[in-house]
């Protein structure tokens, strides 16, 4: 499995709920980041995951950013995405999401921190 640099209209529809929850990016913003290789799209059937690589001073980290579609399909492709991340030099992976994700992610993911937001 290789990352894509463009999402179809249907694939955009699948990540729209995640974009709506965050309220910081539009579909056009995601398409632009994909185009400029600032993010990667992983698609399979009725699922989409968008990742980005953070280059921190001490390590490179894969961030699972936006996820939408069929949970089973997404989880089935986790190993493919992690192998790609290793090939591009990532030492770890991270994700944030709704509280419900804590119940369904595989055991090898540990709860590390929480993210809290407030409006200004």
PDB file as gemmi writes it, atoms N, CA and C in Angstrom:
CRYST1    1.000    1.000    1.000  90.00  90.00  90.00 P 1                      
ATOM      1  N   UNK A   1       0.849  -1.176   0.000  1.00  0.00           N  
ATOM      2  CA  UNK A   1       0.000   0.000   0.000  1.00  0.00           C  
ATOM      3  C   UNK A   1       0.895   1.240   0.000  1.00  0.00           C  
ATOM      4  N   UNK A   2       0.559   2.176  -0.870  1.00  0.00           N  
ATOM      5  CA  UNK A   2       1.303   3.431  -0.957  1.00  0.00           C  
ATOM      6  C   UNK A   2       0.355   4.594  -0.706  1.00  0.00           C  
ATOM      7  N   UNK A   3       0.877   5.687  -0.149  1.00  0.00           N  
ATOM      8  CA  UNK A   3       0.005   6.844   0.082  1.00  0.00           C  
ATOM      9  C   UNK A   3      -0.369   7.533  -1.226  1.00  0.00           C  
ATOM     10  N   UNK A   4      -1.560   8.131  -1.222  1.00  0.00           N  
ATOM     11  CA  UNK A   4      -2.051   8.896  -2.368  1.00  0.00           C  
ATOM     12  C   UNK A   4      -1.801  10.380  -2.133  1.00  0.00           C  
ATOM     13  N   UNK A   5      -1.783  11.138  -3.201  1.00  0.00           N  
ATOM     14  CA  UNK A   5      -1.581  12.584  -3.104  1.00  0.00           C  
ATOM     15  C   UNK A   5      -2.837  13.370  -3.479  1.00  0.00           C  
ATOM     16  N   UNK A   6      -3.965  12.674  -3.563  1.00  0.00           N  
ATOM     17  CA  UNK A   6      -5.216  13.355  -3.912  1.00  0.00           C  
ATOM     18  C   UNK A   6      -6.372  12.477  -3.450  1.00  0.00           C  
ATOM     19  N   UNK A   7      -7.418  13.078  -2.931  1.00  0.00           N  
ATOM     20  CA  UNK A   7      -8.616  12.347  -2.512  1.00  0.00           C  
ATOM     21  C   UNK A   7      -9.749  12.585  -3.498  1.00  0.00           C  
ATOM     22  N   UNK A   8     -10.496  11.519  -3.771  1.00  0.00           N  
ATOM     23  CA  UNK A   8     -11.693  11.655  -4.599  1.00  0.00           C  
ATOM     24  C   UNK A   8     -12.787  12.352  -3.802  1.00  0.00           C  
ATOM     25  N   UNK A   9     -13.840  12.722  -4.475  1.00  0.00           N  
ATOM     26  CA  UNK A   9     -14.970  13.363  -3.795  1.00  0.00           C  
ATOM     27  C   UNK A   9     -15.542  12.446  -2.717  1.00  0.00           C  
ATOM     28  N   UNK A  10     -15.678  11.166  -3.009  1.00  0.00           N  
ATOM     29  CA  UNK A  10     -16.200  10.210  -2.027  1.00  0.00           C  
ATOM     30  C   UNK A  10     -15.259  10.080  -0.830  1.00  0.00           C  
ATOM     31  N   UNK A  11     -13.963  10.044  -1.073  1.00  0.00           N  
ATOM     32  CA  UNK A  11     -12.995   9.946   0.022  1.00  0.00           C  
ATOM     33  C   UNK A  11     -13.022  11.204   0.888  1.00  0.00           C  
ATOM     34  N   UNK A  12     -13.223  12.349   0.270  1.00  0.00           N  
ATOM     35  CA  UNK A  12     -13.366  13.593   1.024  1.00  0.00           C  
ATOM     36  C   UNK A  12     -14.596  13.538   1.919  1.00  0.00           C  
ATOM     37  N   UNK A  13     -15.663  12.965   1.398  1.00  0.00           N  
ATOM     38  CA  UNK A  13     -16.897  12.835   2.182  1.00  0.00           C  
ATOM     39  C   UNK A  13     -16.653  11.992   3.444  1.00  0.00           C  
ATOM     40  N   UNK A  14     -15.783  10.983   3.332  1.00  0.00           N  
ATOM     41  CA  UNK A  14     -15.512  10.111   4.472  1.00  0.00           C  
ATOM     42  C   UNK A  14     -14.753  10.816   5.597  1.00  0.00           C  
ATOM     43  N   UNK A  15     -13.892  11.767   5.261  1.00  0.00           N  
ATOM     44  CA  UNK A  15     -13.159  12.471   6.322  1.00  0.00           C  
ATOM     45  C   UNK A  15     -13.848  13.755   6.774  1.00  0.00           C  
ATOM     46  N   UNK A  16     -14.923  14.145   6.090  1.00  0.00           N  
ATOM     47  CA  UNK A  16     -15.610  15.394   6.442  1.00  0.00           C  
ATOM     48  C   UNK A  16     -16.062  15.435   7.902  1.00  0.00           C  
ATOM     49  N   UNK A  17     -16.612  14.343   8.476  1.00  0.00           N  
ATOM     50  CA  UNK A  17     -16.994  14.410   9.898  1.00  0.00           C  
ATOM     51  C   UNK A  17     -15.816  14.742  10.817  1.00  0.00           C  
ATOM     52  N   UNK A  18     -14.635  14.186  10.533  1.00  0.00           N  
ATOM     53  CA  UNK A  18     -13.455  14.495  11.347  1.00  0.00           C  
ATOM     54  C   UNK A  18     -13.065  15.959  11.177  1.00  0.00           C  
ATOM     55  N   UNK A  19     -13.134  16.471   9.964  1.00  0.00           N  
ATOM     56  CA  UNK A  19     -12.836  17.879   9.725  1.00  0.00           C  
ATOM     57  C   UNK A  19     -13.835  18.780  10.453  1.00  0.00           C  
ATOM     58  N   UNK A  20     -15.107  18.385  10.425  1.00  0.00           N  
ATOM     59  CA  UNK A  20     -16.142  19.172  11.100  1.00  0.00           C  
ATOM     60  C   UNK A  20     -15.900  19.232  12.606  1.00  0.00           C  
ATOM     61  N   UNK A  21     -15.490  18.102  13.199  1.00  0.00           N  
ATOM     62  CA  UNK A  21     -15.240  18.068  14.638  1.00  0.00           C  
ATOM     63  C   UNK A  21     -14.112  19.020  15.028  1.00  0.00           C  
ATOM     64  N   UNK A  22     -13.071  19.069  14.229  1.00  0.00           N  
ATOM     65  CA  UNK A  22     -11.921  19.908  14.553  1.00  0.00           C  
ATOM     66  C   UNK A  22     -12.153  21.369  14.184  1.00  0.00           C  
ATOM     67  N   UNK A  23     -12.747  21.611  13.017  1.00  0.00           N  
ATOM     68  CA  UNK A  23     -13.064  22.973  12.612  1.00  0.00           C  
ATOM     69  C   UNK A  23     -11.878  23.839  12.207  1.00  0.00           C  
ATOM     70  N   UNK A  24     -10.722  23.235  11.967  1.00  0.00           N  
ATOM     71  CA  UNK A  24      -9.518  24.014  11.644  1.00  0.00           C  
ATOM     72  C   UNK A  24      -9.091  23.919  10.190  1.00  0.00           C  
ATOM     73  N   UNK A  25      -9.572  22.907   9.460  1.00  0.00           N  
ATOM     74  CA  UNK A  25      -9.153  22.672   8.086  1.00  0.00           C  
ATOM     75  C   UNK A  25     -10.361  22.342   7.223  1.00  0.00           C  
ATOM     76  N   UNK A  26     -10.279  22.706   5.954  1.00  0.00           N  
ATOM     77  CA  UNK A  26     -11.312  22.331   4.986  1.00  0.00           C  
ATOM     78  C   UNK A  26     -10.780  21.194   4.115  1.00  0.00           C  
ATOM     79  N   UNK A  27     -11.651  20.603   3.328  1.00  0.00           N  
ATOM     80  CA  UNK A  27     -11.228  19.585   2.370  1.00  0.00           C  
ATOM     81  C   UNK A  27     -10.188  20.166   1.421  1.00  0.00           C  
ATOM     82  N   UNK A  28     -10.392  21.399   0.973  1.00  0.00           N  
ATOM     83  CA  UNK A  28      -9.419  22.035   0.077  1.00  0.00           C  
ATOM     84  C   UNK A  28      -8.048  22.155   0.740  1.00  0.00           C  
ATOM     85  N   UNK A  29      -8.029  22.458   2.036  1.00  0.00           N  
ATOM     86  CA  UNK A  29      -6.762  22.531   2.759  1.00  0.00           C  
ATOM     87  C   UNK A  29      -6.058  21.173   2.749  1.00  0.00           C  
ATOM     88  N   UNK A  30      -6.824  20.114   2.943  1.00  0.00           N  
ATOM     89  CA  UNK A  30      -6.250  18.763   2.953  1.00  0.00           C  
ATOM     90  C   UNK A  30      -5.712  18.424   1.565  1.00  0.00           C  
ATOM     91  N   UNK A  31      -6.499  18.707   0.532  1.00  0.00           N  
ATOM     92  CA  UNK A  31      -6.042  18.422  -0.837  1.00  0.00           C  
ATOM     93  C   UNK A  31      -4.735  19.163  -1.137  1.00  0.00           C  
ATOM     94  N   UNK A  32      -4.635  20.391  -0.684  1.00  0.00           N  
ATOM     95  CA  UNK A  32      -3.411  21.162  -0.925  1.00  0.00           C  
ATOM     96  C   UNK A  32      -2.231  20.536  -0.194  1.00  0.00           C  
ATOM     97  N   UNK A  33      -2.416  20.118   1.059  1.00  0.00           N  
ATOM     98  CA  UNK A  33      -1.329  19.479   1.809  1.00  0.00           C  
ATOM     99  C   UNK A  33      -0.909  18.170   1.150  1.00  0.00           C  
ATOM    100  N   UNK A  34      -1.882  17.430   0.631  1.00  0.00           N  
ATOM    101  CA  UNK A  34      -1.557  16.190  -0.076  1.00  0.00           C  
ATOM    102  C   UNK A  34      -0.753  16.496  -1.336  1.00  0.00           C  
ATOM    103  N   UNK A  35      -1.211  17.489  -2.086  1.00  0.00           N  
ATOM    104  CA  UNK A  35      -0.534  17.873  -3.327  1.00  0.00           C  
ATOM    105  C   UNK A  35       0.935  18.231  -3.080  1.00  0.00           C  
ATOM    106  N   UNK A  36       1.193  18.987  -2.030  1.00  0.00           N  
ATOM    107  CA  UNK A  36       2.555  19.442  -1.724  1.00  0.00           C  
ATOM    108  C   UNK A  36       3.323  18.429  -0.870  1.00  0.00           C  
ATOM    109  N   UNK A  37       2.751  17.242  -0.698  1.00  0.00           N  
ATOM    110  CA  UNK A  37       3.383  16.148   0.059  1.00  0.00           C  
ATOM    111  C   UNK A  37       3.668  16.520   1.505  1.00  0.00           C  
ATOM    112  N   UNK A  38       2.800  17.369   2.060  1.00  0.00           N  
ATOM    113  CA  UNK A  38       2.871  17.712   3.474  1.00  0.00           C  
ATOM    114  C   UNK A  38       2.020  16.759   4.295  1.00  0.00           C  
ATOM    115  N   UNK A  39       1.237  15.926   3.625  1.00  0.00           N  
ATOM    116  CA  UNK A  39       0.400  14.916   4.263  1.00  0.00           C  
ATOM    117  C   UNK A  39       0.285  13.745   3.291  1.00  0.00           C  
ATOM    118  N   UNK A  40      -0.185  12.611   3.802  1.00  0.00           N  
ATOM    119  CA  UNK A  40      -0.343  11.413   2.995  1.00  0.00           C  
ATOM    120  C   UNK A  40      -1.759  10.869   3.206  1.00  0.00           C  
ATOM    121  N   UNK A  41      -2.362  10.376   2.144  1.00  0.00           N  
ATOM    122  CA  UNK A  41      -3.701   9.780   2.227  1.00  0.00           C  
ATOM    123  C   UNK A  41      -3.589   8.284   1.978  1.00  0.00           C  
ATOM    124  N   UNK A  42      -4.220   7.513   2.840  1.00  0.00           N  
ATOM    125  CA  UNK A  42      -4.243   6.058   2.743  1.00  0.00           C  
ATOM    126  C   UNK A  42      -5.696   5.667   2.547  1.00  0.00           C  
ATOM    127  N   UNK A  43      -6.010   5.066   1.417  1.00  0.00           N  
ATOM    128  CA  UNK A  43      -7.402   4.740   1.119  1.00  0.00           C  
ATOM    129  C   UNK A  43      -7.532   3.268   0.760  1.00  0.00           C  
ATOM    130  N   UNK A  44      -8.677   2.722   1.133  1.00  0.00           N  
ATOM    131  CA  UNK A  44      -8.994   1.343   0.785  1.00  0.00           C  
ATOM    132  C   UNK A  44     -10.503   1.188   0.876  1.00  0.00           C  
ATOM    133  N   UNK A  45     -11.114   0.937  -0.269  1.00  0.00           N  
ATOM    134  CA  UNK A  45     -12.561   0.751  -0.267  1.00  0.00           C  
ATOM    135  C   UNK A  45     -13.267   1.937   0.336  1.00  0.00           C  
ATOM    136  N   UNK A  46     -13.941   1.695   1.453  1.00  0.00           N  
ATOM    137  CA  UNK A  46     -14.731   2.738   2.096  1.00  0.00           C  
ATOM    138  C   UNK A  46     -14.051   3.284   3.350  1.00  0.00           C  
ATOM    139  N   UNK A  47     -12.735   3.457   3.286  1.00  0.00           N  
ATOM    140  CA  UNK A  47     -12.023   4.034   4.424  1.00  0.00           C  
ATOM    141  C   UNK A  47     -10.897   4.940   3.948  1.00  0.00           C  
ATOM    142  N   UNK A  48     -10.595   5.938   4.789  1.00  0.00           N  
ATOM    143  CA  UNK A  48      -9.525   6.900   4.491  1.00  0.00           C  
ATOM    144  C   UNK A  48      -8.818   7.254   5.797  1.00  0.00           C  
ATOM    145  N   UNK A  49      -7.507   7.323   5.724  1.00  0.00           N  
ATOM    146  CA  UNK A  49      -6.718   7.870   6.830  1.00  0.00           C  
ATOM    147  C   UNK A  49      -5.751   8.886   6.225  1.00  0.00           C  
ATOM    148  N   UNK A  50      -5.624  10.016   6.873  1.00  0.00           N  
ATOM    149  CA  UNK A  50      -4.679  11.034   6.439  1.00  0.00           C  
ATOM    150  C   UNK A  50      -3.620  11.151   7.535  1.00  0.00           C  
ATOM    151  N   UNK A  51      -2.364  11.051   7.117  1.00  0.00           N  
ATOM    152  CA  UNK A  51      -1.257  11.143   8.061  1.00  0.00           C  
ATOM    153  C   UNK A  51      -0.356  12.312   7.688  1.00  0.00           C  
ATOM    154  N   UNK A  52       0.507  12.652   8.618  1.00  0.00           N  
ATOM    155  CA  UNK A  52       1.545  13.639   8.366  1.00  0.00           C  
ATOM    156  C   UNK A  52       2.761  13.227   9.188  1.00  0.00           C  
ATOM    157  N   UNK A  53       3.926  13.633   8.747  1.00  0.00           N  
ATOM    158  CA  UNK A  53       5.161  13.309   9.454  1.00  0.00           C  
ATOM    159  C   UNK A  53       5.669  14.569  10.134  1.00  0.00           C  
ATOM    160  N   UNK A  54       5.870  14.461  11.447  1.00  0.00           N  
ATOM    161  CA  UNK A  54       6.436  15.568  12.214  1.00  0.00           C  
ATOM    162  C   UNK A  54       7.928  15.324  12.395  1.00  0.00           C  
ATOM    163  N   UNK A  55       8.716  16.308  12.054  1.00  0.00           N  
ATOM    164  CA  UNK A  55      10.164  16.234  12.237  1.00  0.00           C  
ATOM    165  C   UNK A  55      10.551  17.003  13.496  1.00  0.00           C  
ATOM    166  N   UNK A  56      10.509  16.308  14.623  1.00  0.00           N  
ATOM    167  CA  UNK A  56      10.913  16.913  15.895  1.00  0.00           C  
ATOM    168  C   UNK A  56      12.434  16.852  16.014  1.00  0.00           C  
ATOM    169  N   UNK A  57      13.032  17.650  16.884  1.00  0.00           N  
ATOM    170  CA  UNK A  57      14.488  17.633  17.007  1.00  0.00           C  
ATOM    171  C   UNK A  57      15.080  16.259  17.344  1.00  0.00           C  
ATOM    172  N   UNK A  58      14.389  15.467  18.159  1.00  0.00           N  
ATOM    173  CA  UNK A  58      14.964  14.193  18.586  1.00  0.00           C  
ATOM    174  C   UNK A  58      14.394  12.974  17.874  1.00  0.00           C  
ATOM    175  N   UNK A  59      13.296  13.126  17.174  1.00  0.00           N  
ATOM    176  CA  UNK A  59      12.780  11.992  16.430  1.00  0.00           C  
ATOM    177  C   UNK A  59      11.721  12.406  15.421  1.00  0.00           C  
ATOM    178  N   UNK A  60      11.551  11.550  14.457  1.00  0.00           N  
ATOM    179  CA  UNK A  60      10.534  11.732  13.417  1.00  0.00           C  
ATOM    180  C   UNK A  60       9.312  10.913  13.834  1.00  0.00           C  
ATOM    181  N   UNK A  61       8.110  11.535  13.770  1.00  0.00           N  
ATOM    182  CA  UNK A  61       6.889  10.914  14.288  1.00  0.00           C  
ATOM    183  C   UNK A  61       5.800  10.930  13.227  1.00  0.00           C  
ATOM    184  N   UNK A  62       5.162   9.783  13.019  1.00  0.00           N  
ATOM    185  CA  UNK A  62       3.995   9.726  12.140  1.00  0.00           C  
ATOM    186  C   UNK A  62       2.770  10.107  12.956  1.00  0.00           C  
ATOM    187  N   UNK A  63       2.027  11.084  12.485  1.00  0.00           N  
ATOM    188  CA  UNK A  63       0.805  11.513  13.147  1.00  0.00           C  
ATOM    189  C   UNK A  63      -0.384  11.050  12.318  1.00  0.00           C  
ATOM    190  N   UNK A  64      -1.225  10.210  12.907  1.00  0.00           N  
ATOM    191  CA  UNK A  64      -2.480   9.821  12.262  1.00  0.00           C  
ATOM    192  C   UNK A  64      -3.460  10.946  12.534  1.00  0.00           C  
ATOM    193  N   UNK A  65      -3.791  11.667  11.487  1.00  0.00           N  
ATOM    194  CA  UNK A  65      -4.457  12.947  11.630  1.00  0.00           C  
ATOM    195  C   UNK A  65      -5.969  12.849  11.453  1.00  0.00           C  
ATOM    196  N   UNK A  66      -6.422  12.354  10.324  1.00  0.00           N  
ATOM    197  CA  UNK A  66      -7.850  12.279  10.024  1.00  0.00           C  
ATOM    198  C   UNK A  66      -8.195  10.848   9.621  1.00  0.00           C  
ATOM    199  N   UNK A  67      -9.267  10.331  10.157  1.00  0.00           N  
ATOM    200  CA  UNK A  67      -9.672   8.965   9.839  1.00  0.00           C  
ATOM    201  C   UNK A  67     -11.169   8.954   9.618  1.00  0.00           C  
ATOM    202  N   UNK A  68     -11.600   8.249   8.570  1.00  0.00           N  
ATOM    203  CA  UNK A  68     -13.027   8.135   8.305  1.00  0.00           C  
ATOM    204  C   UNK A  68     -13.344   6.869   7.548  1.00  0.00           C  
ATOM    205  N   UNK A  69     -14.553   6.386   7.719  1.00  0.00           N  
ATOM    206  CA  UNK A  69     -14.982   5.193   7.000  1.00  0.00           C  
ATOM    207  C   UNK A  69     -15.096   3.974   7.885  1.00  0.00           C  
ATOM    208  N   UNK A  70     -14.884   2.824   7.284  1.00  0.00           N  
ATOM    209  CA  UNK A  70     -15.066   1.544   7.972  1.00  0.00           C  
ATOM    210  C   UNK A  70     -13.883   1.259   8.905  1.00  0.00           C  
ATOM    211  N   UNK A  71     -14.167   1.134  10.191  1.00  0.00           N  
ATOM    212  CA  UNK A  71     -13.128   0.934  11.193  1.00  0.00           C  
ATOM    213  C   UNK A  71     -12.332  -0.345  10.949  1.00  0.00           C  
ATOM    214  N   UNK A  72     -12.996  -1.426  10.610  1.00  0.00           N  
ATOM    215  CA  UNK A  72     -12.293  -2.688  10.363  1.00  0.00           C  
ATOM    216  C   UNK A  72     -11.271  -2.565   9.251  1.00  0.00           C  
ATOM    217  N   UNK A  73     -11.644  -1.910   8.163  1.00  0.00           N  
ATOM    218  CA  UNK A  73     -10.727  -1.722   7.035  1.00  0.00           C  
ATOM    219  C   UNK A  73      -9.538  -0.864   7.455  1.00  0.00           C  
ATOM    220  N   UNK A  74      -9.816   0.184   8.203  1.00  0.00           N  
ATOM    221  CA  UNK A  74      -8.749   1.070   8.671  1.00  0.00           C  
ATOM    222  C   UNK A  74      -7.756   0.293   9.524  1.00  0.00           C  
ATOM    223  N   UNK A  75      -8.262  -0.465  10.469  1.00  0.00           N  
ATOM    224  CA  UNK A  75      -7.373  -1.218  11.363  1.00  0.00           C  
ATOM    225  C   UNK A  75      -6.615  -2.307  10.616  1.00  0.00           C  
ATOM    226  N   UNK A  76      -7.212  -2.888   9.572  1.00  0.00           N  
ATOM    227  CA  UNK A  76      -6.529  -3.919   8.780  1.00  0.00           C  
ATOM    228  C   UNK A  76      -5.301  -3.381   8.065  1.00  0.00           C  
ATOM    229  N   UNK A  77      -5.267  -2.091   7.788  1.00  0.00           N  
ATOM    230  CA  UNK A  77      -4.147  -1.500   7.049  1.00  0.00           C  
ATOM    231  C   UNK A  77      -3.133  -0.803   7.942  1.00  0.00           C  
ATOM    232  N   UNK A  78      -3.325  -0.889   9.241  1.00  0.00           N  
ATOM    233  CA  UNK A  78      -2.408  -0.216  10.167  1.00  0.00           C  
ATOM    234  C   UNK A  78      -0.962  -0.662   9.940  1.00  0.00           C  
ATOM    235  N   UNK A  79      -0.721  -1.956   9.815  1.00  0.00           N  
ATOM    236  CA  UNK A  79       0.655  -2.444   9.654  1.00  0.00           C  
ATOM    237  C   UNK A  79       1.312  -1.901   8.391  1.00  0.00           C  
ATOM    238  N   UNK A  80       0.552  -1.803   7.287  1.00  0.00           N  
ATOM    239  CA  UNK A  80       1.099  -1.250   6.047  1.00  0.00           C  
ATOM    240  C   UNK A  80       1.561   0.198   6.250  1.00  0.00           C  
ATOM    241  N   UNK A  81       0.737   0.978   6.935  1.00  0.00           N  
ATOM    242  CA  UNK A  81       1.066   2.386   7.168  1.00  0.00           C  
ATOM    243  C   UNK A  81       2.279   2.498   8.092  1.00  0.00           C  
ATOM    244  N   UNK A  82       2.331   1.658   9.121  1.00  0.00           N  
ATOM    245  CA  UNK A  82       3.457   1.696  10.052  1.00  0.00           C  
ATOM    246  C   UNK A  82       4.763   1.280   9.360  1.00  0.00           C  
ATOM    247  N   UNK A  83       4.694   0.321   8.462  1.00  0.00           N  
ATOM    248  CA  UNK A  83       5.894  -0.085   7.712  1.00  0.00           C  
ATOM    249  C   UNK A  83       6.386   1.063   6.837  1.00  0.00           C  
ATOM    250  N   UNK A  84       5.462   1.764   6.179  1.00  0.00           N  
ATOM    251  CA  UNK A  84       5.847   2.926   5.382  1.00  0.00           C  
ATOM    252  C   UNK A  84       6.514   3.972   6.277  1.00  0.00           C  
ATOM    253  N   UNK A  85       5.927   4.210   7.455  1.00  0.00           N  
ATOM    254  CA  UNK A  85       6.483   5.206   8.377  1.00  0.00           C  
ATOM    255  C   UNK A  85       7.917   4.846   8.765  1.00  0.00           C  
ATOM    256  N   UNK A  86       8.170   3.581   9.027  1.00  0.00           N  
ATOM    257  CA  UNK A  86       9.539   3.144   9.353  1.00  0.00           C  
ATOM    258  C   UNK A  86      10.476   3.422   8.182  1.00  0.00           C  
ATOM    259  N   UNK A  87      10.006   3.148   6.964  1.00  0.00           N  
ATOM    260  CA  UNK A  87      10.846   3.347   5.780  1.00  0.00           C  
ATOM    261  C   UNK A  87      11.229   4.810   5.575  1.00  0.00           C  
ATOM    262  N   UNK A  88      10.363   5.726   6.012  1.00  0.00           N  
ATOM    263  CA  UNK A  88      10.686   7.149   5.859  1.00  0.00           C  
ATOM    264  C   UNK A  88      11.347   7.720   7.107  1.00  0.00           C  
ATOM    265  N   UNK A  89      11.729   6.850   8.036  1.00  0.00           N  
ATOM    266  CA  UNK A  89      12.521   7.273   9.177  1.00  0.00           C  
ATOM    267  C   UNK A  89      11.787   7.605  10.456  1.00  0.00           C  
ATOM    268  N   UNK A  90      10.514   7.271  10.548  1.00  0.00           N  
ATOM    269  CA  UNK A  90       9.776   7.545  11.788  1.00  0.00           C  
ATOM    270  C   UNK A  90      10.160   6.529  12.869  1.00  0.00           C  
ATOM    271  N   UNK A  91      10.309   7.026  14.084  1.00  0.00           N  
ATOM    272  CA  UNK A  91      10.600   6.157  15.214  1.00  0.00           C  
ATOM    273  C   UNK A  91       9.361   5.843  16.040  1.00  0.00           C  
ATOM    274  N   UNK A  92       8.300   6.619  15.865  1.00  0.00           N  
ATOM    275  CA  UNK A  92       7.068   6.376  16.612  1.00  0.00           C  
ATOM    276  C   UNK A  92       5.875   6.918  15.823  1.00  0.00           C  
ATOM    277  N   UNK A  93       4.693   6.589  16.321  1.00  0.00           N  
ATOM    278  CA  UNK A  93       3.452   7.079  15.718  1.00  0.00           C  
ATOM    279  C   UNK A  93       2.557   7.589  16.837  1.00  0.00           C  
ATOM    280  N   UNK A  94       1.735   8.566  16.501  1.00  0.00           N  
ATOM    281  CA  UNK A  94       0.802   9.116  17.481  1.00  0.00           C  
ATOM    282  C   UNK A  94      -0.519   9.403  16.811  1.00  0.00           C  
ATOM    283  N   UNK A  95      -1.555   9.505  17.617  1.00  0.00           N  
ATOM    284  CA  UNK A  95      -2.871   9.883  17.115  1.00  0.00           C  
ATOM    285  C   UNK A  95      -3.645  10.562  18.228  1.00  0.00           C  
ATOM    286  N   UNK A  96      -4.609  11.356  17.838  1.00  0.00           N  
ATOM    287  CA  UNK A  96      -5.571  11.908  18.794  1.00  0.00           C  
ATOM    288  C   UNK A  96      -6.927  11.764  18.144  1.00  0.00           C  
ATOM    289  N   UNK A  97      -7.955  11.755  18.943  1.00  0.00           N  
ATOM    290  CA  UNK A  97      -9.294  11.589  18.387  1.00  0.00           C  
ATOM    291  C   UNK A  97     -10.348  11.612  19.468  1.00  0.00           C  
ATOM    292  N   UNK A  98     -11.545  11.268  19.056  1.00  0.00           N  
ATOM    293  CA  UNK A  98     -12.658  11.205  19.996  1.00  0.00           C  
ATOM    294  C   UNK A  98     -12.342  10.181  21.091  1.00  0.00           C  
ATOM    295  N   UNK A  99     -13.005  10.318  22.235  1.00  0.00           N  
ATOM    296  CA  UNK A  99     -12.793   9.389  23.341  1.00  0.00           C  
ATOM    297  C   UNK A  99     -13.057   7.945  22.940  1.00  0.00           C  
ATOM    298  N   UNK A 100     -13.993   7.715  22.024  1.00  0.00           N  
ATOM    299  CA  UNK A 100     -14.328   6.368  21.596  1.00  0.00           C  
ATOM    300  C   UNK A 100     -13.173   5.605  20.974  1.00  0.00           C  
ATOM    301  N   UNK A 101     -12.196   6.330  20.414  1.00  0.00           N  
ATOM    302  CA  UNK A 101     -11.046   5.649  19.823  1.00  0.00           C  
ATOM    303  C   UNK A 101     -10.279   4.850  20.872  1.00  0.00           C  
ATOM    304  N   UNK A 102     -10.289   5.314  22.106  1.00  0.00           N  
ATOM    305  CA  UNK A 102      -9.584   4.615  23.164  1.00  0.00           C  
ATOM    306  C   UNK A 102     -10.086   3.198  23.382  1.00  0.00           C  
ATOM    307  N   UNK A 103     -11.317   2.923  22.982  1.00  0.00           N  
ATOM    308  CA  UNK A 103     -11.914   1.593  23.156  1.00  0.00           C  
ATOM    309  C   UNK A 103     -11.619   0.650  21.999  1.00  0.00           C  
ATOM    310  N   UNK A 104     -11.227   1.183  20.849  1.00  0.00           N  
ATOM    311  CA  UNK A 104     -11.123   0.330  19.654  1.00  0.00           C  
ATOM    312  C   UNK A 104      -9.726   0.223  19.056  1.00  0.00           C  
ATOM    313  N   UNK A 105      -8.775   1.032  19.506  1.00  0.00           N  
ATOM    314  CA  UNK A 105      -7.430   0.918  18.941  1.00  0.00           C  
ATOM    315  C   UNK A 105      -6.765  -0.358  19.434  1.00  0.00           C  
ATOM    316  N   UNK A 106      -5.881  -0.935  18.630  1.00  0.00           N  
ATOM    317  CA  UNK A 106      -5.190  -2.159  19.042  1.00  0.00           C  
ATOM    318  C   UNK A 106      -4.381  -1.961  20.324  1.00  0.00           C  
ATOM    319  N   UNK A 107      -4.075  -3.078  20.986  1.00  0.00           N  
ATOM    320  CA  UNK A 107      -3.379  -3.059  22.276  1.00  0.00           C  
ATOM    321  C   UNK A 107      -2.029  -2.367  22.241  1.00  0.00           C  
ATOM    322  N   UNK A 108      -1.358  -2.385  21.088  1.00  0.00           N  
ATOM    323  CA  UNK A 108      -0.017  -1.802  21.044  1.00  0.00           C  
ATOM    324  C   UNK A 108      -0.021  -0.275  21.097  1.00  0.00           C  
ATOM    325  N   UNK A 109      -1.194   0.334  21.096  1.00  0.00           N  
ATOM    326  CA  UNK A 109      -1.314   1.776  21.299  1.00  0.00           C  
ATOM    327  C   UNK A 109      -1.564   2.016  22.780  1.00  0.00           C  
ATOM    328  N   UNK A 110      -0.831   2.941  23.371  1.00  0.00           N  
ATOM    329  CA  UNK A 110      -1.055   3.252  24.779  1.00  0.00           C  
ATOM    330  C   UNK A 110      -1.574   4.674  24.917  1.00  0.00           C  
ATOM    331  N   UNK A 111      -2.397   4.884  25.912  1.00  0.00           N  
ATOM    332  CA  UNK A 111      -2.866   6.239  26.193  1.00  0.00           C  
ATOM    333  C   UNK A 111      -1.696   6.993  26.798  1.00  0.00           C  
ATOM    334  N   UNK A 112      -1.305   8.071  26.148  1.00  0.00           N  
ATOM    335  CA  UNK A 112      -0.105   8.804  26.542  1.00  0.00           C  
ATOM    336  C   UNK A 112      -0.441  10.166  27.144  1.00  0.00           C  
ATOM    337  N   UNK A 113      -1.449  10.828  26.618  1.00  0.00           N  
ATOM    338  CA  UNK A 113      -1.807  12.173  27.071  1.00  0.00           C  
ATOM    339  C   UNK A 113      -3.227  12.466  26.629  1.00  0.00           C  
ATOM    340  N   UNK A 114      -3.746  13.574  27.061  1.00  0.00           N  
ATOM    341  CA  UNK A 114      -5.036  14.027  26.562  1.00  0.00           C  
ATOM    342  C   UNK A 114      -4.856  15.392  25.919  1.00  0.00           C  
ATOM    343  N   UNK A 115      -5.771  15.719  25.047  1.00  0.00           N  
ATOM    344  CA  UNK A 115      -5.789  17.045  24.431  1.00  0.00           C  
ATOM    345  C   UNK A 115      -7.052  17.725  24.907  1.00  0.00           C  
ATOM    346  N   UNK A 116      -6.896  18.931  25.390  1.00  0.00           N  
ATOM    347  CA  UNK A 116      -8.044  19.699  25.855  1.00  0.00           C  
ATOM    348  C   UNK A 116      -8.114  20.980  25.033  1.00  0.00           C  
ATOM    349  N   UNK A 117      -9.332  21.417  24.715  1.00  0.00           N  
ATOM    350  CA  UNK A 117      -9.518  22.634  23.914  1.00  0.00           C  
ATOM    351  C   UNK A 117     -10.505  23.549  24.603  1.00  0.00           C  
ATOM    352  N   UNK A 118     -10.434  24.815  24.233  1.00  0.00           N  
ATOM    353  CA  UNK A 118     -11.453  25.766  24.653  1.00  0.00           C  
ATOM    354  C   UNK A 118     -11.563  26.844  23.607  1.00  0.00           C  
ATOM    355  N   UNK A 119     -12.708  27.431  23.509  1.00  0.00           N  
ATOM    356  CA  UNK A 119     -12.918  28.538  22.584  1.00  0.00           C  
ATOM    357  C   UNK A 119     -12.439  29.831  23.219  1.00  0.00           C  
ATOM    358  N   UNK A 120     -12.022  30.753  22.388  1.00  0.00           N  
ATOM    359  CA  UNK A 120     -11.595  32.075  22.885  1.00  0.00           C  
ATOM    360  C   UNK A 120     -12.519  33.154  22.349  1.00  0.00           C  
TER     361      UNK A 120                                                      
END                                                                             
